[in-house]
């Protein structure tokens, strides 16, 4: 799926928490994979790589991916750097959307201030070799979840999620509705209301005590 600027803007109007609230089955990468760069917001199709202790496949991916693609590296969660400053600079030169490495990354003196979103499980000065052919554009496991080539990778300060392209529009629509409801609740709390005022809390608790199905929802009079 090519980068869709309209969809990207829709994501930038919400966040990963709203996406997860809209669908509890959303694929969320392990929280150990953290932002290493100044910019954390990311939206783009996955260009996948599988390699172990060797960064040649990552280098190939940076050169082969299309503008806007997010390099997603299944590095086996090993504490070996599979990227660094040169990879980030190369990705920026090719207008890629970001780099996600389930292994190590290095050169934080540059990466921590760069405009390319970079996520990794580890930070380490020890790099891998460049002597093994990695696998490109195959289903991989990154952060404990399956990532297929072309899956959409979305990230912000809360973390990383992966969404199948055919589900993104509906998920973003639901996320916008959630953010709108949250804004109304925040406005009411800022005006002095309590959480019990904002939610039908007592009714929800009593229904659960009676063994009845119930969901915690905002009061309709918001």
N, C-alpha and C positions, 0 to 999 in steps of 0.2 A: 504494500500500500504506500503510495507516495505521500510525502508530507502534505497535509491539508491545513493551510493557514487558518481557515475559519474554525476548524476543530481545535487547533492549538489555542486560539484566542478564547474559545469556550472553556478549555481546561484552565487557562490562566485566570478566568473569572471565578473558578471554584478552588478545590484543593483535593488532595488524595484522601483526606478524612471523609469528605462528602461522598467521594466515589465508593469508599468502603462502607459507609452507612447506607448507600443506595443498594449495594449488593455485598452481602457478607461473604460470598464465595470468591470475591476478587482476589487474584493472585498477588500476594504481598511478599516481596523479597525480605529475607532475614534482616533484622535491624543492625546486625554487625556490618552490613554493607552500607557505609556512610559516605556522605558528601565530603570530598577533599578539596573542593574548589570554591571560589567566591560565589559562583552562580549555582543554585541548586535546582531551579525550575527546568524541567526537561520534558519534551514531548516529541516522539518520533518513532518510526518503525525500526524494529530490531534487525541488525545485521549480526548474526550469531557466529561465535568462534568457540571451538573446543580445543584446548591444549593443556599440557602439563609441564610446568617448570621450563617452558620455552616460549618466547614471545614472537617467533617468526610469524605464526598465524595471525597474531594481533596486528603486526606490521602490514601484512597482506590485506587484512580487513580494512585498515585505515585507508589504504590506497584503492581498494576495490569498491567500497561503499559509496552510495549516492549522497548528495547533499541532503542534510536533514536526518540521515540515518543515525541510529544510536548503536554503537558497537557494544555487544553484550558478550562477555567472555566467561565461559565455563572453565575456570582454572583449577577446579577441584578443591577449592577452599584452602589452597596451600600458601604458606607464608613466603612466597617468592614473587618479586615484582615482575609483572608482565606488561608494564608501561611506565612512562615517566614524562618528563618535560618535552622531549622530542616528539613523542606520540601525541601529546596534547597540542603542541604547535602544528604538527602535521594535520591533525583533525580540524583545527581552526582554519588552516589554509584551504582545506577542501570543504569547508562549511558543513561539517558533520554536526549532528545534534547532541552528541555526548558520548561518554565512555563509561561502561559499567563493568567492573572486573571482580569476579569472585575469586580473588587471590590478592596479591599485593600491588601497590603502586608506590612510586617514589618521586623524588625531586619536588617535595612540597614547598620549597622556597619559591618556586615558580607557580606550581599548580594551585597552591592555596589562594593565589590572587588572580588566576586566569579566568577568562569569561566562558570557557567551555565547561559544562557540567561534567565532573569526574567523580565517580563513586568507586570505592573499593572496600574489600573486607579488611585488609591489612595495609599498614604503611611500613615499608622496609627498604633499606638501602641495597639489599642483595637482589640482583636481577637474575632472570633465567638465561638460558642459552638461546641461540638463534640457529639451531641445526636440525630442527624437526618440523615436518610439515603438519600444521594444524588442520582441523576440519572446519570448513567455512559453510555457512548457510545450511546448518543441520539443526534439528531440535536439540536443545541443550538444557542443562539444569544450572540455574544461577540463583544463589540465595535461597536454595531449597525449593524453587518452583520451576516448572517447565516453561521455557521460552522458545517459541517457534519463530523461524524467520518471518518477518513482516508483522509479528505481534507488536502492538503499540506499547511503548515504554513511557510511563508518566512518572515524574518525580517532583518533589518539593522538599521543604525543610522537614516534613514528617516522615518521608521515606519514599520507596519505589513500589509501583504497582505495574502489572502487565495485564493488558486487555486485548482480547481478540478483535480485529478490525470491524467485524460485522456487529459487534455489541457496543461500540464506543458511542454512537449517537444517542441511543436510548439511555446509556449510563450517564452521559453528560446532562441530558435533560432531567433525569431524576436527581442528579447532584445539584443542579441549579435550584430545583424546588426545595431541596433540603436546606441549601444556603439561605434561601428566601425566608423559610420558616425560622431558621436560627437567628436571622437578623431581627425578625419580629420579637423573638424571645429576648434577645439581648437588649432591644429597645425597652422592653417592659421591665427587665431586671435593672437597667440603668435608671428607670423612673421610680425604683424603690420596691418593685414586686419581689416576692420570694419564688423559689423554684416550685413550691407547692401552688403558688398563684399561677405560674406559667404553665405547669403541667397538671393533668388530672391525676395527681399522685395518689391521693387518698382512695379515689375510686378504683384505680389500678391495683393497689395493694389489697383492697377488700375483695376485688374479683378474684385475685390469685388465692387469697385465703379460702374462698368458697370453692376453689378448684375449677374456676371458670377460665376459659381462654381470655387473655387480655393483652394489650400492648400499651406501652407508655407513650402517650401522644400529647402534643400541646393542646391546651384548652382552645376551643373554637373561638372564644372571644379574645382574640389577640389583635 
